Amino acid sequence: MDSVFVRGLRVAAIVGILPWERRVRQTLVFDLELAADVTRAAASDAIADTLDYQAVSHRVSDFVGASDFGLLETLAERTVQVLMDEFHVPWLRLSVSKPNRCGAAAVGLTIERGARPGG
């Protein structure tokens, strides 16, 4: 299986259940891995033949930046739905974290959805 990845994508968003979290944008960090057959793109050397990681990054930034969820779990699930629907990927893994929280370097979660090709 081939994949396209985006690591360390930083997006400011409203997310959380505490009163202060409802008023202040927090920086979230996303790591994504999306199934993509890159064979055709490698042969053609054309961006149209691959999964464009810049387009994926912009879509995540736009969606998350405009969102307003209480739970990080909901934000992650909805982000995955958008990516799977719009980029037609059969499988993806998304990790999202809140840096410098709870005395840790980061807290967050990872979800994996879809059928991993070849695996």
DARA-V792130 format. One line per field, one symbol per residue. ss: DSSP state (h for helix, s for strand, l for the rest). psi: psi as a letter, one per 30 degrees, with the letter a starting at -180 (. if undefined). burial: I if it has 9 or more other ideal C-beta (glycine too) atoms within 8 Angstrom, else O. A space follows every 10 residues. Layout:
# DARA-V792130
ss=???
psi=???
burial=???
This chain:
# DARA-V792130
ss=llssssssss ssssslllhh hhlllsssss ssssslllhh hhhhllhhhl llhhhhhhhh hhhhhhlssl lhhhhhhhhh hhhhhhhlll ssssssssss sllsssssss sssslllll
psi=kllklkkgjk kkljklfkef fffkkkkkkk kkkkkkjgee eeefhkefgl jjfeeeeeee eeeefflile keeeeeeeee eeeeeffhkf klkkkkljlh khglellalk kklakjkg.
burial=OOOIIIOOIO IOIIIIOOOO IOOOOIIIII IIOIIIOIOI IOOOOOOOOI IOIOOIIOII IOIIIOIOIO OIOIIIIIII OIIIOOIOIO IIIIIIIIOO OOOOOIOIIO IIOIOIIOO
